[in-house]
């Protein structure tokens, strides 16, 4: 399957109705500098400068599905505490239906991650603190969930189970939900907890264990994809499953459908891995929405291989939207095309760059008739950081600045030419006369202008300096400009 086929699969997803049942978790990320050792004990000192709440567990699966444009409802428990209220609000903000998400006296599960940066290197997780109650939910709560779900499963196109072992996914609840769903012709896909016996998932359409979970459940070592298929066969026999997707990190995904005599290894694509948090959730969400939309298991797995890979390029859990997947697939066919982003996609891309500790540089211009002066200037700007963003005046903006005869080259062609340069990371087109609004979206670490501008003449200077950013004016190549080139050509 090539990228054109994957793009067709992506477009075929539609907006299926998905129910997510499982353990809802609140993730708290504390970011800071970690550049010294405590005098009190041999431990790292984290100087915190930012805290961020994110959805974890089944909640993360819900937000990932919303990024993939599914209609999502969730089922499970939250504590009657501030953390539980925060999770519910975050889910509702994503447009998730929470009618089957009940309150409980159990505390909401939280995971606190501490992320340190040192010597301008990529941030790394240095500690995780869990607050949770792992025992099974009570019979009364179990009955409440069963009663609410059994007669309503026909509303959905697929049921996804996100089992983190926090007590919601009891054998009785799973058995009743799986039986009711399968009786209604609805597939059930499970991301299992690490345990020795997968019989509690008996009758499910598919499970998506990772390498370690599959090894633990079968007692088989998985050192290569063939051994993963052997483990998948053992799991199918153990739990009466239609099929198994074993996620193998760097080795991709192993898929087995013994009833149809089908198996395949979906190799992963080489990429930078910053954090594996959320990769399993992304695979579950993608396979789930794929099966719900009527895609084949192989189409769903191939797409999951792509989305899981995109997930690990981010620090912490990130919502991967369809547009990002589409841009990635197009980029492999036409690498320059993926650099030209609208404002929202650019904001999302730069958020990931910042999480990796990258320094963002911004400059802007019309770049009509690209010449050596432009190239020299852009190379200088790129050397001032890790990511160079160009704000490009649209055709409307250029005409307002330079008159009705300009630009000579249309905005899409100008953007494509800039994106083809190795020193350029992103291009964003803006219609306004100035890039002020775009700069407010980008919030660069360095704002660069070429020429002999005085500081007070530089658009965005006050904003960038207000948060400690740097404003730099670089000299241009003498005697070279688009205007002079046009005059020479006219003569």
C-alpha positions in Angstrom: 0.0 0.0 0.0 1.5 3.3 -1.1 0.8 6.8 0.3 -2.0 7.4 -2.2 -3.8 4.3 -0.8 -3.2 5.6 2.7 -4.6 9.0 1.7 -7.7 7.2 0.3 -8.1 5.3 3.6 -7.8 8.5 5.5 -10.5 10.2 3.4 -12.8 7.1 3.8 -12.9 7.3 7.6 -15.9 9.6 7.7 -17.3 10.4 11.1 -18.2 7.0 12.7 -19.7 6.7 16.2 -17.3 5.3 18.7 -17.9 4.3 22.4 -14.8 4.3 24.6 -15.0 2.2 27.8 -12.2 2.2 30.3 -10.0 3.9 32.9 -10.0 7.7 32.7 -6.8 9.3 33.9 -5.6 12.9 34.5 -2.0 13.6 33.4 -0.2 16.5 34.9 3.1 17.6 33.3 5.5 19.8 35.2 8.2 21.3 32.9 11.4 23.0 34.0 15.1 23.3 33.8 17.1 20.5 35.3 20.7 21.7 35.4 22.0 21.0 38.9 22.1 18.4 41.7 20.6 19.0 45.1 22.9 19.6 48.0 20.5 17.7 50.3 20.6 14.4 48.4 22.0 13.0 45.1 18.9 14.0 43.1 18.1 16.4 40.2 16.7 19.8 41.1 13.8 20.7 38.7 13.2 24.4 38.5 9.5 24.3 37.4 8.3 27.0 34.9 5.2 25.4 33.4 2.4 23.0 34.3 0.0 21.4 32.0 -3.0 19.1 32.4 -3.8 16.5 29.8 -6.2 13.6 29.4 -4.8 10.2 29.9 -5.9 6.6 29.6 -9.4 6.2 28.0 -9.6 10.0 28.0 -6.6 10.3 25.8 -8.2 7.7 23.4 -11.3 9.9 23.3 -9.4 13.1 22.4 -7.3 11.2 19.8 -10.5 10.0 18.2 -11.9 13.5 18.1 -8.7 14.6 16.4 -9.5 11.9 13.8 -13.0 13.4 13.5 -15.0 10.5 15.0 -18.2 11.1 17.0 -17.2 9.9 20.5 -19.0 8.9 23.7 -17.3 7.6 26.8 -18.1 5.2 29.6 -16.4 4.8 32.9 -15.9 6.4 36.3 -14.5 9.7 37.7 -14.0 10.7 41.3 -16.1 13.5 42.8 -13.0 15.6 43.2 -11.4 18.5 41.4 -9.4 16.2 39.2 -12.5 14.4 38.1 -14.3 17.6 37.3 -11.3 18.7 35.3 -11.3 15.5 33.2 -15.0 15.8 32.5 -14.6 19.5 31.5 -11.7 18.6 29.2 -13.7 15.8 27.5 -16.7 18.1 27.0 -14.4 20.7 25.5 -13.4 18.2 22.9 -17.0 17.4 22.2 -17.1 14.0 23.8 -20.5 12.7 25.0 -20.1 12.0 28.7 -23.6 10.6 29.5 -22.1 7.2 30.5 -19.3 8.7 32.6 -20.4 8.3 36.2 -19.2 9.8 39.4 -17.7 7.6 42.2 -16.3 8.0 45.7 -13.0 6.5 44.2 -10.4 9.2 43.7 -9.6 10.1 40.1 -6.4 8.5 38.9 -3.7 11.0 38.3 -0.2 10.7 36.9 2.3 13.5 37.5 5.2 13.6 35.1 8.2 15.9 35.7 10.0 16.9 32.5 13.5 18.4 32.7 15.6 20.4 30.2 19.3 20.7 30.5 22.0 22.5 28.4 19.4 23.3 25.7 18.9 19.6 25.0 15.7 17.9 24.3 13.5 17.6 27.4 13.3 14.2 29.2 11.0 12.7 31.8 12.8 12.4 35.1 10.1 11.2 37.4 6.5 10.0 37.5 4.2 10.1 40.5 0.9 8.1 40.4 -2.1 8.6 42.6 -4.6 5.8 42.1 -6.9 3.1 43.5 -6.5 -0.1 41.6 -9.1 -2.4 43.1 -12.2 -3.4 41.1 -15.2 -1.2 41.1 -18.1 -2.2 43.4 -21.0 -4.4 42.2 -23.5 -1.5 42.3 -21.4 0.6 40.1 -20.8 -2.3 37.8 -24.5 -2.9 37.5 -25.1 0.8 36.7 -22.6 0.7 33.8 -24.1 -2.6 32.5 -27.7 -1.3 32.7 -26.8 2.0 30.9 -24.7 0.4 28.1 -26.3 -2.9 27.2 -29.4 -1.5 25.5 -27.7 1.4 23.8 -24.7 -0.2 22.1 -26.5 -0.2 18.7 -25.9 3.6 18.6 -22.3 3.0 17.9 -20.2 1.6 15.0 -17.4 0.3 17.3 -16.6 -0.2 21.0 -13.1 0.5 22.2 -11.9 -0.8 25.5 -9.0 1.1 27.1 -7.9 -1.1 30.1 -5.3 0.4 32.3 -5.9 -1.9 35.2 -7.5 0.7 37.5 -10.6 -1.3 38.3 -13.3 -0.3 35.7 -12.8 -3.2 33.3 -14.0 -6.0 35.4 -14.5 -9.5 33.9 -18.3 -9.3 34.4 -18.6 -5.9 32.8 -16.4 -6.8 29.9 -18.3 -10.1 29.3 -21.7 -8.3 29.2 -20.5 -5.5 27.0 -18.7 -7.7 24.5 -21.6 -10.1 24.2 -24.1 -7.3 23.7 -21.9 -5.6 21.1 -21.2 -8.7 19.1 -24.8 -9.7 19.2 -25.6 -6.3 17.6 -22.8 -6.8 15.0 -20.6 -4.2 16.5 -16.8 -4.8 16.6 -15.0 -4.6 19.9 -11.3 -3.6 20.0 -9.4 -3.9 23.3 -6.1 -2.3 24.4 -5.4 -4.8 27.2 -3.7 -4.3 30.5 -0.5 -6.3 31.2 -1.8 -9.6 32.7 -1.3 -13.3 32.5 -4.7 -14.3 31.2 -6.6 -12.5 28.4 -9.7 -14.7 28.8 -11.5 -11.6 30.3 -11.4 -10.2 26.7 -12.9 -13.4 25.3 -15.1 -12.8 22.3 -13.6 -9.4 21.4 -13.0 -8.7 17.7 -9.4 -7.7 18.3 -6.8 -6.8 20.9 -3.8 -4.5 20.5 -1.2 -5.6 23.1 2.4 -4.2 22.9 5.4 -6.5 22.8 5.8 -6.7 26.6 2.1 -7.3 27.2 2.0 -10.1 24.6 5.1 -11.7 26.1 3.7 -11.6 29.6 0.3 -13.1 28.6 1.8 -15.9 26.5 5.1 -16.7 28.2 6.8 -16.4 24.7 9.7 -14.1 24.0 9.2 -11.8 21.0 12.6 -11.0 19.4 11.4 -10.7 15.8 8.1 -10.2 13.9 7.6 -14.0 13.3 7.7 -14.6 17.1 5.1 -11.9 17.4 2.8 -13.8 15.1 3.4 -16.9 17.2 2.4 -15.0 20.3 -0.7 -13.6 18.4 -1.8 -17.1 17.5 -1.5 -18.1 21.2 -3.6 -15.1 22.3 -6.3 -15.9 19.7 -6.5 -19.5 21.1 -6.4 -18.3 24.7 -9.2 -15.7 24.5 -11.3 -16.7 21.4 -10.3 -13.6 19.5 -10.9 -12.9 15.8 -7.6 -11.2 15.4 -4.7 -9.7 17.2 -2.5 -6.6 16.4 0.8 -6.8 18.3 2.5 -3.4 18.4 6.3 -3.8 18.2 7.6 -0.3 18.6 10.6 0.0 16.1 9.5 -3.2 14.3 6.0 -2.0 13.4 2.8 -4.0 13.9 2.2 -7.8 13.6 -1.4 -8.7 12.6 -2.9 -12.2 12.6 -6.4 -13.3 11.6 -6.3 -17.1 12.0 -9.9 -17.7 11.0 -9.2 -16.2 7.6 -5.7 -17.6 7.4 -4.3 -14.1 7.1 -1.2 -12.5 8.7 1.1 -9.6 7.9 3.9 -7.5 9.3 3.5 -3.8 8.9 7.0 -2.3 9.0 7.5 1.0 10.7 9.1 4.1 9.1 12.3 5.5 10.5 11.7 8.6 12.6 13.0 10.5 15.6 11.4 9.2 18.8 11.0 11.7 21.6 8.4 10.0 23.9 6.4 6.8 23.5 3.6 8.0 25.8 0.3 7.6 24.1 1.5 5.6 21.1 -0.6 2.6 22.1 -3.7 4.8 22.6 -3.1 6.2 19.1 -2.9 2.7 17.6 -6.2 1.7 19.3 -7.9 4.9 18.2 -6.8 4.5 14.6 -7.6 0.8 14.2 -10.9 1.4 16.0 -12.0 4.3 13.7 -10.8 2.4 10.7 -12.9 -0.7 11.5 -15.9 1.4 12.4 -15.6 3.2 9.0 -15.6 -0.2 7.1 -11.9 -0.2 6.3 -10.2 -3.5 6.2 -8.0 -4.6 9.1 -4.9 -4.2 6.9 -5.9 -0.7 5.8 -6.5 0.2 9.5 -3.2 -1.2 10.7 -1.2 0.5 8.0 -2.8 3.8 8.9 -2.2 3.1 12.6 1.5 2.5 11.9 1.6 6.1 10.5 -0.3 7.7 13.3 1.5 5.9 16.0 4.8 7.0 14.5 3.6 10.6 14.4 2.6 10.4 18.1 6.1 9.4 19.3 7.6 12.4 17.6 5.9 14.6 20.3 6.9 14.9 23.9 3.9 13.7 25.9 0.6 12.9 24.5 -0.4 14.9 21.4 -3.7 15.0 19.4 -2.8 14.0 15.8 -5.4 15.6 13.5 -6.3 14.3 10.1 -4.8 17.3 8.4 -1.4 16.5 10.1 -1.6 12.9 8.8 -2.5 14.1 5.4 0.4 16.6 5.3 2.8 13.9 6.4 1.7 11.5 3.7 1.9 14.2 1.1 5.3 15.2 2.4 6.7 11.8 1.6 5.5 12.2 -2.0 6.3 16.0 -2.2 8.4 16.9 0.8 8.2 20.7 0.2 4.4 20.7 0.1 4.1 19.8 3.8 6.0 22.9 4.9 3.2 25.2 3.7 0.7 25.3 6.6 -2.3 27.3 7.6 -2.2 29.2 10.9 -3.8 26.5 13.0 -1.6 23.7 11.7 1.5 25.9 12.1 0.5 26.6 15.7 0.2 22.8 16.4 3.5 22.1 14.6 5.4 24.7 16.6 3.9 23.5 19.9 5.6 20.1 19.2 8.8 21.9 18.3 8.8 23.8 21.6 8.1 20.6 23.5 11.3 19.3 22.0 13.2 22.3 23.2 13.7 23.8 19.7 14.4 27.5 19.2 12.0 29.1 16.7 13.0 31.9 14.3 10.5 34.0 12.3 11.0 36.3 9.4 8.6 37.6 6.7 8.5 39.2 3.3 7.0 39.1 -0.2 9.9 37.0 -1.8 8.8 37.9 -5.3 11.5 36.7 -7.8 13.7 34.9 -5.3 17.4 36.0 -5.7 20.8 35.5 -4.0 20.1 38.2 -1.5 17.0 36.4 -0.3 18.9 33.1 0.0 21.8 34.6 2.0 19.3 36.3 4.3 17.3 33.2 4.9 20.4 31.1 5.6 21.5 33.7 8.2 18.1 33.6 9.8 18.0 29.8 10.0 21.4 29.8 11.7 19.9 31.7 14.7 17.7 28.8 15.8 16.4 25.3 15.1 13.2 26.0 13.2 12.8 28.8 10.6 9.2 30.0 9.9 8.5 32.4 7.0 5.5 34.6 7.0 4.7 35.2 3.3 2.6 38.1 2.1 -0.3 36.9 0.0 -1.0 38.3 -3.5 -3.6 40.6 -2.0 -1.1 41.8 0.6 1.7 42.3 -2.0 -0.6 44.4 -4.2 -1.6 46.6 -1.3 2.1 47.2 -0.5 3.7 47.4 -4.0 0.9 48.2 -6.4 -1.3 46.4 -8.9 1.5 45.0 -11.1 2.9 42.9 -8.3 3.5 40.2 -7.4 5.0 38.7 -10.6 4.7 35.2 -9.0 1.5 33.9 -7.3 1.5 33.2 -3.6 1.2 29.4 -4.0 4.2 29.3 -6.3 6.2 31.7 -4.1 5.4 29.5 -1.1 6.4 26.3 -3.0 9.8 27.9 -4.0 10.5 28.9 -0.4 9.5 25.5 1.0 11.9 23.8 -1.4 14.8 25.5 0.4 16.6 23.3 2.9 17.0 26.1 5.4 13.2 26.7 5.6 11.0 24.6 7.9 7.6 26.2 7.6 5.8 28.8 5.4 2.6 30.5 6.3 0.7 32.9 4.0 -0.9 36.0 5.5 -3.4 38.5 3.9 -2.8 41.5 6.2 -0.4 44.3 5.3 1.8 43.4 8.3 2.6 40.0 9.9 1.6 41.2 13.4 -1.3 38.7 13.8 0.9 35.9 12.5 3.7 36.8 14.9 1.2 36.6 17.7 0.4 33.0 16.7 4.0 32.0 16.2 5.5 33.7 19.3 9.1 33.2 17.9 12.2 33.1 20.1 13.9 35.2 17.4 12.4 37.8 15.1 14.6 38.6 12.1 14.5 41.4 9.6 16.9 42.1 6.7 17.9 45.6 5.8 18.6 48.8 7.7 15.5 49.0 9.8 15.5 50.9 13.1 14.1 48.9 16.0 10.9 50.9 16.3 10.1 50.2 12.6 10.1 46.4 13.0 6.6 45.0 13.2 6.2 42.6 16.2 9.3 43.9 18.0 7.4 45.0 21.2 5.5 41.7 21.4 8.6 39.5 21.0 10.6 41.5 23.5 7.8 41.5 26.0 8.3 37.8 26.6 12.1 37.8 26.4 12.5 37.1 22.7 15.2 38.5 20.6 14.9 40.9 17.6 17.8 40.8 15.1 18.4 43.0 12.0 20.7 41.4 9.4 22.4 43.2 6.5 21.3 42.4 3.0 23.5 41.7 0.0 24.4 45.1 -1.5 23.1 45.9 -5.0 20.6 43.0 -5.2 16.8 43.4 -5.1 13.7 42.4 -7.0 13.1 46.0 -8.0 16.6 46.3 -9.5 16.3 43.0 -11.3 13.0 44.2 -12.9 14.5 47.5 -14.0 17.5 45.7 -15.6 15.1 43.3 -17.4 13.0 46.2 -18.6 16.0 48.0 -20.0 
